[in-house]
Amino acid sequence: MTSRERVLSAIAHKQPDRVPVDMGATPSSGISAIAYSNLLKHLGRIELPVQIYDVVQQLAQPDMSIIDQFGIDVLDIGRTFNLQPSDWQETILANGDKALYPAWFNPVLQPNGSYHCYDTDGKRLLAMMPKGATFFDQSYFPYVDGYPDNYEGLDEEMGRVLWSRYVHSPWDHAADSGFWEQLRKNAIYLRETTDKALMIVCGCNLFEWGTFLRRMDNFLMDLLCDPDQVERVLDELLKRHLATLEKVCSSVGDIVDIIRFGDDLGMTTGPFMDVDTYKTLFKPRHKQLCDYVKSHSKMHTFIHSCGSISALMPDMIEAGIEVFNPIQTNALNMEPEFLKREFGQDCTFWGGGVETVGTLNNGTPEQVREQVLQRLEIMSAGGGFVFNTVHNILPDVPPANIIAMFDAVKEFNDR
């Protein structure tokens, strides 16, 4: 099979010729810039750049030679942007290694060693990364003091939230003249020149945008104490998301294989909300997003949601979600055996292949191998599984463990 056929077979619950693999196709299935830099040094590939395409999470965009070396089967079409040296500028990672930021990203170094990101007025602090840290934190929450009377200024305020202001490719070019035509041209080129499955990351967050606007503590209380205001803001968000989906589906819906949504709905101990709240506030809107994609494209629907979400999964599947990521297997009721037994016929698991915290960063290569083989045995039967770590590969993961992980996948696939 080609990589594309392999991934699509897995999503269709047909046994592919081997388990498909992802690293770097989404900002929740990628690799930290520090971990990537260490990996390149270990492989003797120091000539390759460490391009930080997601500046908020400090994630590297793997080079195509690394993609091929580890048998990765899927690509983010955003990698077709920022191809010129002038699109990048030098920076220094927290471990002292050199890397590259997008040319448009200019955080301000503070006397205490932290980095701050300011609004265009140079005064409002939007995001910050403390000295020695490896990602930026949101500092500005537009509606922290209450909901507005109207949403005429919502677009402007959303543009100040770090996840939107400092967005990864291709969306850092969304305001460019001719962006949608260029996106289509780039996607066609990638499809014609590789056999990989193609992914577009499209956000469409609902619950998360509520937390970005109101702050987590406030929005969680709002779900129970002020649901009318929650519905108002969700409807405004949905209106904007559907407008974006219209352009995405029209531009690349016949070319791209998978569209990735995001909405972190879980903690390690369970969902952020009870099932009835999800069914009332979020399920109908998730369904509208999925219905639009299915009616206007050939793309499969993929959602990233951290935490324990098994209680919500039946309704999320009913809403039209086909693929779940990152499969946080150390959370309550998210054990691989349980998930495969309960939902394995109804959705595809994209992740859960090895514990990112614990085994991958602190285990031995042999312990990594054992867990990867065990997870593959459980999750891959009958298709419905794409191998990936539980979320991004963290900065402290030793290169030897990354190699052991991919070697174990190859060992399983070669059986």
N, C-alpha and C positions, 0 to 999 in steps of 0.2 A: 504494500500500500504506500501511497504518498503520505506525507505528514497530514495534509488536508483530509484525505480519505480516512486516515487513522483517527483523527479527532472527531470528525463527523460520525464515524461508525460508533465511537464510544458514546457520543451524545444520543445516538439512535438506539442505544442498548444492543448493539451488535458487537460480537467479540472481534476486536481489531487484531491485526497480525502481531502487534505488540502494544504494550501500554503506552499511550501518548504522554509526552512530558512537556511541562512549561517551566520557564524561568524568564521573567522579564516582560511578559505580554501584558501585565496589568500592574498598577501600583500597589497591589496586595499579593502579588505572586512574584516579586522581584528580589533584588539583592542590594543590600546597603553598599554605598560607595566605598566604605572602609573595607568591608568584607571582599568586595570585588577587587580593590587595589591589592589586598593581600593575596588573593587568588592569582592575579596576574603575575605578581612577583614569584609566587610558588611555581607557576607554570613556565617561568622564564619568558614572559610575554610583556615585559615592561615597556616595549615600544607602543603598546596600545593605550589610547587615552582612557581616562576615567571620567566619562561625561555624566554629570549629575543632571538627569533630565527631569526628575521630580525633586525640586529644591526643598519642599516642605519636609518630606520624609528622608531626604538625602539619599535617593536611590540612583544607582548607576544604570545606564543603558548598555547591556552586554553587546560587545562587538559580534558581527556575524560569524567570525571565525570561532568564537567561543560558543555561539549558538550551535554551530555545526559540530564542534568537538564533543559536546555533551548531548547531541541528538535531540535538541529542542524542536518541537513540532508546531509552534504557534508564534506569531509575531503581532506586535502592536503596530498599527499603521502610522502611529505618531512618530515612529522612528524615521520616517521618510522626510521629516522636516529638520531644520537646523543642521544642514550638511556641510556648510562652509566654515572654514577656520574663523571667519569673522563673526560667526554666530555664537562663539564661545569666548570665555575669558578665564584666566587662571585663578585658582583659589587654593587654600590649604585646608586639608581635612583635620579633624580633631586629633588624629594620630600623627600628624605632621607630614603625611603624604600629599603630593601634588594632585590636583584634580581640576576639572573645568566646570564652571557655571555657565548657564545661558547668558549671553551678552546683556540681556535686559535686567538681570537680577543683580542688585547692588545693595546688599545689607551693609549697615554701618557698624564698624567695629567700635566698641565702647572701651573706656579706660580699664574696666574690670575684665576684659577679655570676652564678653558676650557680644552677640550681634543683634542689632535692632533693625526692623523694617518699618519705615514711616510712610504715611500718606503723602500725597503730592504737596501738601502744605508744609511738610517737614516737621510737623508737630504731633499729629495723632499717631500713637504707636499701634501698629497693626499686628506685628508678630515679633517674637524674639527667640534666640537660641542661646542659653547660658554657656559659659566657657566650658569646654570639654564635652558638651552635649552633642547629640547626633541627629537632632531634628528640631524644627521650629514649632513653637507653641503659639496658638491664637491668643492675641492680647485684646482685640477689639470685638465687642459683641453689640451690634447695632441697636437691638431692642432689649438690652439688659434691664432697662428701667420700665419697660411696658410696651405694649403693642401700639402702633401708630393708629390715628383715626382713619387714614387711608394709606394705600400702598403705591402712591405715585412715585415715591422715592426708593422703592424696593430694589430696583435694578442697580442704582447707584450704591446703595448700602451693601448689596450682595457683592459688588465689585471691590469692597473694602475688606471682605473676609479672606483670610489667607488662602483658603482652598480654591478660591476663585481668582484672587489677585495674583497669586504666584503659581498658576496652574501649569501642569506639564504639557508637553507637545501631544497632539497637534494644536491644542486649544490656546496655547500662547500665541498662535497666529490667527485666531478666529476673527480678529478685527481687521486683518489685512484685506486689501482690495483683491477680489477674485479668490478668496479662501476656499469656497466650496468647490469651485472648478478645479483648483489645485489639489484639494483633498481627493477628489475623484481620480484625477490624473495620477496622483501618487499611489493610490490604492490599486489601480489597474496595473501600474508598473510592477508593484510588489507581487501581485497575483501572477503576472506573466513571467517574472524572473525567479520566483521561488515556488516550491511546492507546499509551503507552509499554510496552515490555517491562519486566517486573518481576524484580528480582534480590533474593535474600536471601543475605547473607554469613554462612556458618555454620562457618568454621574447620575442625574435624575434622582438625587437623594431627596427624601421627604422628611423622615424623622430627623436625620442628621442636620438638614438645613434648619430645622426648628431649633436644634441645639446650637448651631452656629450663630443664629440670630439672637436667641434669647439667653443662651448659656444653658448648660446641661441641667443644673439644679432647678432653674426656673421652668424650663420646658417640661421636665418630668412632672412637676407639680401642676403645670397647665393641663396636662393630659387628663387629670382627674378633676381639677378645680375650675378650669376655664376651657372646656372642650369647644365651645362656640368660637372663641378666638383662635384656637388651634385649627379648626376647620377653615376659618377665613384665610389664615396664612397658608395652609396646605393647598387651598384652591388657587391662590395666587402663584404658588410654586408650580403646581401642576400645569397651569396655563403656560408658564414659561418653558417647562420641560417638554410639553407637547409641541410647542413651536420649534424647539431645538430638534426634536425627533423628526418633525416634518422635513427639516433640512437634511438631517443625517440620512434618513431613509431615501430621500430623493437623490442625494449625492452618491452614497455608497451602499445603499441597501441591497443592491443586486450583485455586489462584489465582495463585501465583507461577510464572514461566516458567523461571527458572534458579536453581540453588543453587550457591554458590561455596565450594569447599574451598580450603585453602592448605597447601602443603608445599614449601618451597624445597629442591629436591633437587640443584641444580647450582651449580658455580663457573663462571667464564669459561672455564676450561680443560677442563671435563668434569664429569660427575656427582660428587657427594660419595662415591659408592660404586660398586663394580663391578655389572654387570648381575645376576650371580648373587645378590649380597647383596640387591639390590632385590627380585628374584623370590622369595627365601626369606622375608624379613622384612616387606616392605611391600606387595608386590603382592596377596597374599591378603587383607590387611586393607583395602586400597583397594577391592578387589572387593566385600568385604562392605558397605562404605559405599555404593558405587554400586548394588549389587543392592538394598539396602534402599530407596534413593530411587526406583529404577525400579519396584519392586514396590508402593510405597505412595504414589506421587504421579505427577504428569505433568511434573515438573521435569526440566530437562536438567542434566547434571553438568558442572561447570566447575572447573578447578583452576588456582590461581596457583602457579607454580614458576619462580623466577629461574634464570638460568644456562644452561649447556649441558646439555640433558636429552634430546637427540635419540636417544642410545643407549638411553634408558629408555622412550621414547615408544611403541614397539610393545607393550610389556608394559602400560603405563599405559592405552593404548587397549583392549587386551584386558580389562583390569580394569574398564572401563566409563566411562572419562573421555571426554567428548565435546568439551569446549572447553578450550583451553590459553591461558594468559596468563602473563607479559606478552610473550613471544616476544622474548627477549634476543638480537637479531640480531647483536650484536658479539661473541658468545661462540662457542666452537669448534663447528663443524658446526651452526650455527643460521642460516645464510644463508637469506634469504627464498626464493630460487630452489630451494635444496635441500629446504627444509621443504615447500614447495608440491608439488614433484615427488614426494617420498617419502611424504608423509602427507596431502596435500591432499584425498584422497577419503575419508579415514578420520576426520578430526577438523576442528574449526573453530579457526582462529587468531584470538585476541582481543588485538590489540596488534601491535607490530612495525611500526607505520605510519610512524614517524620515530624516529631515534636521540635519546633524551632527553639523553644525555651526548654532546656533540660538536656535532651539527647543530642541535638545537633550542635549546640554551643559548648556543652560541658562533657559530653560522652566521648568515648574512644571511637576510632574509626570502625572497630568491630561491633561496638554497640549500635552505631549508626546503621551499619550493614544489616544487623539482625532486625532492627525495628523497621527498616525500609522493606525488607523481604516479607516480614510479617504483615505489614500494612498492605502490600501489594497482593498477597495471598487472599486477604479478606476483601479488599475493595474492588479488585479488577475483574472478578468473575462475571461473565455475561456483559461486559462493557460497562458503561455508566461511570467511568473513572478516568480522570486525567491526573497524572502524578504531579504533585507540587508539594512544597513544604507547607506547614501551617503558618500562613502569612509570609512576610518577607524574611530573607536570610539576614540575620542581625549582624551588627558590626563585629561582635566578639566570636563569630563562628570561625574556627580554624580552617584554612584551606584544605587540609588533609581530610576533614570531615565532609566538606562539599564534594570532593573527589570520591570519597567512599560512598556517598549517597548516590551519585550518578553511576558509579561502578556497580552498585547493588541493583539499580534499575536495569542496567545492561545484563547483569547476571540473570535476573529474573526473566527478562525478555528473550534471552538466548537459550532458555531451557527447552 
